[in-house]
C-alpha cells in the first residue's frame, strides 16, 4: 500500500529517527471511533499512554476487503481532521467473540472508566452502527479483532 501524502512528514520523521523503515510495514492512517469528539479524545488517550489497544468488528474488515492488522504493522493515528498524531506498532491481534472480551483487554483500551461494563456498552453501540453500515446485525458472539499496540513515534511538539 502506498503511503498517503498527508502522512509523509510524520512517516519520514519516524524513518529518519530510526535510520530508515521498510514502507511495506505501513498498514493504515486512521482515527478512532466514528465521531469527531471521540476520535480526538481517543487520539489523546493514545498519546498519554492510557490507550494501548483497540477493537474492530471482523465483519467490517471482511466487508471492506481489508486484512486485519498483524504484529509489526505500523499505523498513523490521526485526529478527526486527519492531522497525524503518532505512529503505533501492532504487537498482537486476537480474534475473540464480543461477549468473551476480557476485563483486562477493556482496561488496556483505556476508554471511559476502564471497566468491562463501560467497554461493552460503548462498543455495543459502535459495533451496532458499523454492522448496520455493512448490512449486518450486531450479535453478542460476533468476532472482534482485539489489537494491542505501542506508540513508536510521536512528532516533536511544535514551537509557538
Secondary structure as the mmCIF struct_conf table of DSSP 4:
data_model
#
loop_
_struct_conf.conf_type_id
_struct_conf.id
_struct_conf.beg_label_comp_id
_struct_conf.beg_label_asym_id
_struct_conf.beg_label_seq_id
_struct_conf.end_label_comp_id
_struct_conf.end_label_asym_id
_struct_conf.end_label_seq_id
HELX_LH_PP_P HELX_LH_PP_P1 UNK A 2 UNK A 4
HELX_RH_3T_P HELX_RH_3T_P1 UNK A 5 UNK A 7
HELX_RH_AL_P HELX_RH_AL_P1 UNK A 8 UNK A 17
TURN_TY1_P TURN_TY1_P1 UNK A 18 UNK A 19
HELX_RH_3T_P HELX_RH_3T_P2 UNK A 23 UNK A 25
STRN STRN1 UNK A 26 UNK A 30
BEND BEND1 UNK A 32 UNK A 35
HELX_RH_AL_P HELX_RH_AL_P2 UNK A 36 UNK A 48
TURN_TY1_P TURN_TY1_P2 UNK A 49 UNK A 49
STRN STRN2 UNK A 53 UNK A 57
HELX_RH_AL_P HELX_RH_AL_P3 UNK A 58 UNK A 63
TURN_TY1_P TURN_TY1_P3 UNK A 64 UNK A 65
HELX_LH_PP_P HELX_LH_PP_P2 UNK A 67 UNK A 69
TURN_TY1_P TURN_TY1_P4 UNK A 71 UNK A 72
STRN STRN3 UNK A 74 UNK A 78
TURN_TY1_P TURN_TY1_P5 UNK A 80 UNK A 81
STRN STRN4 UNK A 84 UNK A 97
HELX_RH_3T_P HELX_RH_3T_P3 UNK A 98 UNK A 100
HELX_RH_AL_P HELX_RH_AL_P4 UNK A 103 UNK A 109
TURN_TY1_P TURN_TY1_P6 UNK A 110 UNK A 110
TURN_TY1_P TURN_TY1_P7 UNK A 112 UNK A 113
BEND BEND2 UNK A 114 UNK A 114
HELX_RH_AL_P HELX_RH_AL_P5 UNK A 116 UNK A 133
TURN_TY1_P TURN_TY1_P8 UNK A 134 UNK A 135
TURN_TY1_P TURN_TY1_P9 UNK A 140 UNK A 141
STRN STRN5 UNK A 143 UNK A 153
HELX_LH_PP_P HELX_LH_PP_P3 UNK A 155 UNK A 159
#
